[in-house]
Amino acid sequence: MAQRHLDPTAGPVPADALAGYLRAQATEFLRALRLHRETGAGAAASEGSVEAARALRRAARRVSGSLHTFQPVLDPDWSEAMRPELAWVSGTLALEHAHASRLQQLLLALHRLSGAAPFPPQGPAAGTTARTAAPPLPRDRPAPAGSAPATVPAGATGAAPGRTGTAPCDTPAPADGTPGRTDTAGRATTGRTAPARATPVTAGAAAVRTGTMTDAPGRGSTATAAAGPRGSALAVAAGGAVPAPDRGNLTVGAAKAGALLDRQLTLARTRAHSTALQALGSSRFHAVADKVAVLASEVPLSPAAAGADLRPLADAARDRLTDAVAALPLLTAGSPYNAEALIHGLSPDPAPHPQDAPWHQVRLLLRLHRYALEVVHAGRHPGSLLDAGEALDRHRDAAEAAAAAAQAARTPRIAPATAYALGVLHADQRHEVEAARYAFQRCWQKEVIGTL
């Protein structure tokens, strides 16, 4: 496999480039810490504090990764003592966000798998009179008073041939309490979204609605169920605000599975939030912040840094990544729908899938390689590395979501319908793992071709 090394015709990169990079990241760490304290981080953290925590994690990761890659030109005692502390800060602050985004991903997948997600309207057919006259009504909002019922063209489902009929799901309930007409699937037949109704399944859906689900910032989705089986994974990368999915049309098993996941992951998120608050107020974190403040003004370099070139150290990070990728089953991952990620899906071992560990290791090595390129190239790196990193992030998120679904399915005395829904959800997330591997394989092929 071809390997891209730094341009041999370029001049050496002195240690001063690393010192400037570390000072910039330390300054960013201190700026984010000040913003986090100003915006507050109580029980109901504001959007500003969430963004500040993300900036703290980002700066801590970059400093820690640079200390690992360029350790020979840094003071060994200082770097060895600093790296684990920065990793502790980054990992502690990431837990709350991870639980929130995992809950979001699982609930969106449940919604999509149940067929309750809104589909975009199809193209207008001949004879359609009112299909696109008005936007679809929100699911949880009743039809406005005096609104005319939607019509269905002749020959469409739910209307007799030769005449227009009323869309069953868009018919509001009469004032006398008589239930409105619905079709057997509980969905409109004209492509319009049906409002939620009080049906026997709403008891379980109400339990899901009463949960304290919070949208994870930066992990939102603008995709719909039309995005296909990779909808939830692409939703994480799409960005933007994501409304909480309506679960009024979920089956009893899916609604109870969502309520169970909501309870477990919300509890885990609350505990992670408390742990983060305690960590930020601890003497250990204050000691780390003091060291970062010193780093912002003075970088402890080793005597070997004088006249040293950083390019061989960056090349070594690239070589470690290339060796780890070469050990991956990329040939299998390059075949769509290979079902490799579903192996050991029924294993009683609650530990993570052993086949995921090499992919997680490649994700970490790819991050170190990106940070090394930022040091050597003054913050620039190829865009294909970002695409590959996003694919591995989706892989990690889907693997952890599948593990959460499997853990919920091991809850004692749950109903068979709930266990079945969690099993389907687990298989869906393992398929997301497979899709992420396929996407990484395609991105890595582009990266390798670019080195030829």
N, C-alpha and C positions, 0 to 999 in steps of 0.2 A: 504494500500500500504506500502510495506516495505521501511524503511528509513535507509540509511547508515550513521552512525555516525562515528566519528573518533575512532580509536582503543582505547578501555578503558584501555588496558594494557600499552599503551605508556605513557611516562611521560608528564607533563604539558609543554605547549609551552609558554615561557615567552614573555613579551612585547618587549624584545630586538630583537626578530625575526621580529616583525612589524617595529621596528625602522630601522633595517638593510634593510628590503624590501623597505621602503619609501625612504631611502637614495639612494639606487640603482636606483629606478625609477626617483628620482629627478636628479641624475647624468645623466641618459639617456635623460631626458628632456633637460637639458642644452647642452648635446652633440649634440642632434638633432637640437636645436636652432642655435648653432654655424654652423653646416653643412648647415642649411637652408640659413643663411646669406652669407656663403661663395659661395654657388652654385648659388645664385641669385634667385629671384622670381618675375621677371618682367612680361610683357605681355605674353612672351613665356617662361614659366617655364621649366627648364631643368629636366631631369629624376632624377638628384640628389636632386633637391629641392622638387620634388614630394615625393621621398622616405623620405626625412627629415620631410616633413609635416605629413606623415603617422606615423613616429616614434614619433613626437610630440603628435599626437592624442593618440597613444597607451600608452605613458607614462602618459599623463594627465588623461586618463580613469582609469588606474590602481591606481594612487594616489587618485583620487576622490572616486573610489569604495572602496578602503581600508579605507579612512576616514569615509565613511558611515557605513561599517560593524563593524569596531573596534572603533567607536566613544567613548564608555565608558572609554577607556584607553588613550584617547587623550585629549588635552586641548580643552574644549568645544567651547570657543569663537573663537579660532584660526581655528578649523576644520569647524565650521559653516560658517565662513567667506571665507574659502578657497574652499570649495566644489563647490559652484555655479560659482566661477570664473574659475575653471578648466573645469567645464561643458561648460561654454561659449567658452573657447578656443577650446575644442574638437569639439563642434557643429559647430562653425564658420569655422574651417578648413575642416570639413567633407562635407560641402555643395557642393563645386566645384567638388570634386570626385564623389559625389552622382549623380549630374546632368550628368556628363560625362558617368558614367557607365549605367545610366538609358537610355540615348540616344543610347548607344551601344547595350544594351539588346533589346530595341524596334526595332531598325533597323535590327538586326539579326533575330528577330522574324518575321518581315515583309518579309524579304528575304526568310526565311524558309517556311512561310505560302503560299508564292506565288509560291513555287515549283522551285525557281531559284537557290537554293543552290546546289552545286555539290554533286552528289551521288557517292559512291565508285563503281568501276566496279564490275559486277557480275562475277561469276566463268566462265571460258572459256567453250564454247560449242563445240560440235564436229564439225570439219571442220573449226574452226576459224583460220584465217591465220595471221592477223595483228592487232588483238584487243589489245594485250599487248606488241606489238613490241616497242612502244614509249610511254612516259608519256603524259597525256592529256595536251593540250595547255592551257595557261592562257586565261581567258575570254576576256581580253581587249587587247590581243596581236595578230596580224594577223599571219597567217600561213607563215613560212619561204619560201622564193623563192625556187622553184624546189622541194618542198616536195610532196611526192606522196599522193593521197587521200586515206583515210581509206577505207577498204573493209568490206562488210557485208556478213556473211556466208549465204548459201542457206537456204531459209525458214525464215530468220530473217525479221523483219519489215523494209520495205523500199527497199527490194530486191526481184526480181521475183524468183520464185522457179526454181532451176536448174542452176542458174548463180549467180555470185557475182555482187553486185551493189555498187555504191558509196554512202557513208554516206551523207545524204542531208545537215546536219548542218556543216559538216567538209569541205565542198567544198568551196574554196575561191572564192570571186567574180571575174569575168573576168576583164581583163584590160580595156575593152571598156566601163565599167560602168554598164553592164547588171547585175541586182541583182542576187545573188546566190540562189540556191534552199534551201528551209527550209521545215521542216515538220510542221504540223499544230500546234504543241505545242511549236515550236521554240527550240527544244532540239535535240541532237544527239540520234540516235537509237542504237548505238553500245556501249553505256556506257561511251563514251568520252564526255568531256565537250565542249559545243559549244562556239565559240567566240561571243562577243556581236556584234549585227548588228544595223544598222540605220533603225529602224522601227518607225511607228507612235507613239509608246509609249516612245521613247527616249526623247521627249521633257520634260515629267515629270521626267524621270530618271536623265536627265542632271541637273535639279534643285536640286535633292538630292545630286548629285556628287559635285556640287559647294558649298555645305555647309562646315562648318569648323569643321566637326566631328573629334574628337581626341580619340584615343584608351585610355581607362582608364587603368592605370598601375595596374598590379596585378589582373585585372578582365578579363583577356583575355580568349580565348577559343580555344581549339584544336578540339572541337567536330564538326561534320557535321550534316546535316539534318537527317542522318541515326540514330542519337541518339534518335529520337522519339520526342514526344511532350514535353519532359523535356529538350530539347537540350539547350535552352538559359539559363535555370537555372543551368544546369551542367556546362555550359561554364563559368559562373562566378566563380565557384569553381575550375575549372581546372587549372587556372593560365597560364602564358606564354603570348607571343605576339599574337595578333589577327589582321589579316589584315582586312582592311575595306571591307565589303561585296560589291560585284558587284551587282548593281541593274539595269543592262541593260535589264533584262527580266521581270521586274515588270510590272504589269498592270498599266493603267493610274491612277486608284484609289489608288493603293498601293504606286505608286511613289509620287503622290501628298500628300498622308498621311505621307510618310517619309519626304518629304520636309517641311511639316508643323511642324512635330515633331522636325526636325532639327533646324528650325528657333526658335521655342519656347524654347527648352532645351539649345541650344547654347547661346541664350540671357540670360537665367537664369544662365548658367554656367559663362558667362562673368561677370555678376553682382556679383555672389558669389566670383569670383576671386578678383574683386575689393574690395569687402567687407573684404575678408581675408587679403589683403595687407594693407588696412586701419587699421584693427584690430591689425596686427602685429606691426604697427608703432605707435599705440596709447599709451597714458600714462597708460591706464588701463592694457594693456598687459605687459608693463614694470614693473608695480607694481606686477603683478602675477609672472613674471620672477624673480624679486627680492626675493619674498617669497619662490619660489622654490629653489633659490640659498641658502637661509638660511636653508631650509629643508635638503639640501644635506649634511649639516654638523651637524645640530642639530634638533632633532625631539622633538616638545613640548609635552611631555607625562603628563598625569594628575597624581595627587598623588595616585590615585587608581591603577596605573599601577604597582606599586611595589608588586611583588608576585602574580600578576594576571595571569590567564591562558587564552590563546586565543582560546582554543578549543571550549568552550561553545558558544562563539560569532560566530565561523565558523559554528557550528551546527545550530545556529539560522538562518543563511543565507540559509543553506540547507533546513531547515523546511519551510521557506517562499517560497522557490522555489517549494517544494513538494506540498504545499497547493495550489499554483497557477496552477500547472500542473493538480492537481486533479479537478480543476474547468473547465478544457478544455474538449471539446467533443471528447476525444480520441477514444471512441468507434465508433463514426461516421467517424473520420479521419482514422481509421484502415481499412475502406472499400474503396477499390480503386474505382475511378470514381463515387463518391457519389454525386457530383454536389452541395455540400453544399456551396462551396465558390462562386457559381454563384447567390446565393440568394441576392436580392436587386440590381442586376446588372443593372436594368433599373430605379432605383430610381432617381428622379430629384434632390435629395440632393447632392450637390457637396462635402460634408464632406466625410472623409474616411469611409470605411465599419465598422460599429460598431462591427462586429464579429471579426475583425482583432485586436482590442485593447487588448484583453486578451492574444493573442499570442505575441504581441509586449512586453507586460509586462513580460511574461515568458522569453523572450529573454534577457531583462535587468536583471532579477533575476538570470538567468543562468550565465550571465557574472559576476555578483557579487559573485556568488558561486565559480566560477573558480578562481577569484582573491583571495578569502579567502583561497582556497586550496593552491594557490601559496605561500601565506604567511606562512601557517602552515606546508606545506610539502616542503618548500624551492624551489618553482618554479615548482613542479611536480603536475600533475593532470591527472585523467583517460582520455585515448584517446576517449572514448565514449562521453565524454562531448564536445570534439571538434567536433565530428560528429553531435551531436545534435545542437550545436551552429551554424554550417554551414547550417544545414537545416533551422533553424530559420532566418539566414541571407538571404537565398534564399527566404523565405517567405516574409520578409520585402521588399526585392528588387522587387519581383513580384507584391506585393500589391501596392507599390509606382509607378511601371511602369504602372499598370492597371489604377491607378488614373490619371497619366499623359495622357494616351490615352483617357480616358473619358473627361478630361479637353480639350484636343485638339478637340474632337468631338463636344464640345459646342461652337466652333468658329462660329460666324455668317457667313452666306452666303457661306458655303462650298458646293462643289458638292456632289450629292448623292453617287457617287462612292467612294469619299473620306470618307464620313461619314460611309459607309458600311465597308470599309477597317479598319477604326479605331474601329468600333464595333467588327469586327472579332478579331482584335488585343487585344482589352480589354478582350474578352472572353478567348482568349488564355492565357493571363497573369493571369486571375483568375483561370484557370486550373493549371497554375504553382503554384499558392498559394495552391491549393488542393494537388498537388503532394508534395510540401514541408511539408505540415502538415502530410501527410502519412509517409514521410521519418522521420520526428521527432518522430512520434508515434513508429516507428520501433526502432529508436535509444534509446528512453526512455524505451522501453520494455527491451532492452539489459542492460541498466543501472540498472533497478529495479531487473532483474534476477541476476545481479552481486552482489546485496546486500543480497541475500538470503543465 
